[in-house]
Amino acid sequence: MSAAKPATGHDARSLSTRIRHVLWRHAKAWGQRLRPRPVAQHVFVAGMQRSGTNLLMDVLDASAVTRVFHETDSRAFERYEMRDPAVIRQLAQSSPAPVFVIKALCELDRIPDLMALFAPARTLWLVRDWRDSVNSAIRSFGNFVPQWQRLAHGDANDWRGRGMSAATRELLLALYRPDASEAEGAAIMWFYRNALFFEHQLASDPRVRVVFYEALVQNPMREVAAIYDFLGLSGFNATIAARIHARSVRHRSPPDISSAVTALCDELLARFKLLSLRSRS
């Protein structure tokens, strides 16, 4: 992604929606300061950029017992990356809300360590169909192919390559083409970032729940209720679910993506779906 564009995209909500939610957060913070409670749960919202994590954060922010920290909050993040754990711990300890919620997009490889450091903790990992994620990403970001080349040749100097397995790096090298499209580069990024979920054994961790973007926007009452139940949040109601409005779910294949990369992403998405089916059975 180019330096000119933020690493996490833009807030696509309407101005009126953003203003309304800012007012809600101020009113909630005022109430929490009046009756502070110690933190009893830490929640990490994880996933690939352009997968709907802002939407999920809004859903969690609708609870009166949460304090949420987006990656644009300079108290918790620097250039969209989470600050040192000591800083985050201080924020959590000073929070008057019992549930501390923070984005962890650039920290996908660190989720196990973060949950250990901030126990008790849970993680929501958002997955969006790679085709829609790619279509969204290429409208917001750039520079995918040069980054693909850099990572394929072993560079692990920033969050994109941190924690990447040797097997994934070998795949990137085998599939890399200098004439690949930006869409194909974005698809590769969707793959290697979401592959961390399985490479770090999160599939078998009961503290982690996969949330599918498509299910969230198409059946918000059911999905938001399940999320609140998983996190032990009280007060779920139809008004909270109503924060979710219709979103794009097209599954329209981006142009100029090789069959090999398409198959790679399809296979990983199928693994997530199979995991979800097993957890619900």
N, C-alpha and C positions, 0 to 999 in steps of 0.2 A: 504494500500500500504506500502511496506517495506521502511524502512528508507534509504536503499541503492539505491533506484531508485527515480528519481525526480517525484514530484507530478503531473507534467504536460506532461510527456513523452519526446520524442526526436524529433528533427527537421528532417523529413524524406526527405527533398528536396536534390537534388544533390548538390555537392560542387560547380559546375559551376553556378548553379542557385543561390545559396546563395551568392557567390562572386558578381555576376551580380547585385543582389538586394542590397547588401551592397554598391556597387559603386553608384547605383541609389540614395540610401538614402543620401549618402555624397554629391552628386551633388545637390540634392533637398534641403538639409539643407543649403548648401552654397547660393543657390538662395534665400531661405527664409530669411536668415540673411541679404542679400543685400536689400530686400524689405519686412521688417517685417510687419505683420498685426495682430491686436488683435484677440483673440479667439472669435469666434461667435457661435461655436457649439462644444459640448462634445459628444463623441460617445463611448459607452461601448459595447465591443464584449463579449458576454456571451455564456454559454453552458457547457455541460459535456466535460471533457477531452476526447481526441481521437475522436472528432466529426468534425474536420476539421477547427478549429479556426485559426490555422497558415495560412492555405490557404486563409481564408477570410481576415486576416490581410494583406497578400500580395496584395490582390485585392484593399484594401483601401490604402495601401502604394503607389500604382501606381498612385494615384492622386497627383498632384503638390501642393495641398493646405492642405494636411494632415501632421500631425506629430504623429507617432505611437509609442506606448510603449508596448513591449511584457513583459510577466511575467518573462523573464530572465534579464530584465533591472534593475540593482540594484538601479538606481535612483528612480524608482517607486515601486519596489517590494523587499521584504525580504523573502527568502525561498518560492517564488512563490505566496506570499500573498501581496495584495496591501498595501502600506504604509498608514500612517495616512492621513486623508483627507487634513490636512493642508499642508503636503508635496506635495500631488497631486495638490492642488490648486496653490502652488508656481510653480510647473512644468508647469501647464497650463498657468499661468499668464506670465511666462517667455518664452513661446513658440512663435516663430515668425510666426507660421502657423495659419490660421483661424479655422482649424478643428483639435481638439485634440482627438486622438483615443487611447483607452487603454483597455487591456484585463481585464475581470472580471470573471474569472472561479471559483476562491475560494470565490467569493463575490456574488453568485447568490441570496442569501437571502437579500442582501443589495441593489439590483438594484433600487427599488423605492426611498430609501433614497439617493443613489448616484445621481440619476437624479434630485432630489430636491436640493441637495447641489450644483450641478454643472449645474444648468439651465442656458441657454437652453441645453437640452441633449436628446439624443435618444439612443436606445439600439437595437442591432442585436443579437437575440438569435438563435444560430445554433443548429439544431436537426439532428442527424444522426440515421438511423434505428438501433435499439438497438442490433440487432444481429451482424452487422458489427462493431459497437462500442465496443461490448464485445470482439469479436475476436481480435480487435486491442489492447484493454486494457490489456488483459491477456498476450500479447506478451511484453508489456512494464512495467507492474506493477505486484504487488503481495499483499498478506496479506488482500485480500478482505473479507474473511470469519471472521477472528478475529475482523475486524472493524465492520462488520455487527453485531456481537454479542455485541460489546461494545456500539454501537449506540442503538440497540434494548433495552438495559438495562438502557438507559437514559443518557449516556455520551454525553455532548455537549461542550466539552472542546476545540474542534478545528472546522475548517470551515466545515467539513463533517456533523456535527450534528447541526450546528448553524442555527437557523430559522426553523428547522424541526417541523412540526405540530404533535400534539399528535396522530392524526389519523394515520399518516405515521409511527410514532414510534410503535404504536400498531400493525400495519401490519408487520413491520420488526420482532417484537417479535413473532407474530403468525406463521410466515413463517420460522423463523430461525431453522436450523438443524446443529449440530456440524459437521456432515459428508458431508455438502454441498460442491460442487466443487467450485474452484476459479471462474470458468465461471459463476456460479449461483450468487456468491457474487458480481461479476462485473455487472451482470444484475440488481441486487438489487440496486447497486449504481447508475446505469443509471436511474433507476426508481426514487429513492428518490431525486436525484439532479434535474432532469427535472420536478418532481412534484412541485417544488418550483415555477415554472412559473405560475401555476394555483393557488397555495396556497397564493401567494402574489398578486393576481388579475392583473397580467400583460396581461392576455388575452383581457381585455377590455381597455387597455391603448394605445391610438393612437401613443404614442411616441416609441412603441416597435413593432418590426417586426420579425416574425419567418422566418428563412432562413433554408431550407432543404438542407442538404449536397448533397443528390442524385440529386436534381434539379440543384444545383449549378454546379456540375461537368458534368452533362449530357446536360445541356442547358445553358452554361455560358453567351452567348450573351444576352439572355433574362433576366437571373437572376441578372447578374451584372448591367445591365442597370436599373433594378428595384431598386436595392440597392442604386445605385448612385442617382436615382431620390428621393428615400425616405430620403436620407441624405442631399439632395440639393447640391451634388457634381457635378461640371461641368467637362467637358473634357472627358466623357466616349467615348471610341472607341474600335475597334476590338483588338488593341494591348493590352489593359488592360484586356479584356476578355481572351486573349490568354495566360495570366499568368496561367490559369487553364488548366492543362493537365489531361488526363484520370486517374481516381482514382478507387480504388476497390469499387465496388457496387455489392456485391454478395448475400446479404441476406441469407447467409448460417448459419443455426442454430448452435450455439455452442453446444458441447456435455454436457450431465449431468446437464440439467436444468429442474427443476420440471415443471409440467403442470401449477401449481398455479402461479409460477413466470413468466412463459411464458405468461400466460393470463394477468397478471398484466401489463407487459411491452407492450403487444399488445394493451391493452385498452388505455394506456396513449399515445402511438404513434397515435392511431386512433383519440384521442381528438385533438392532434396537427394538424392532417390532416384535420379534420372537421373544425377547426378554420381557417385554410388556405383557404379552399374552400369558407367559408362564407365571408372572407375578400376580396376575389377576385370576388365575385358575385355582 
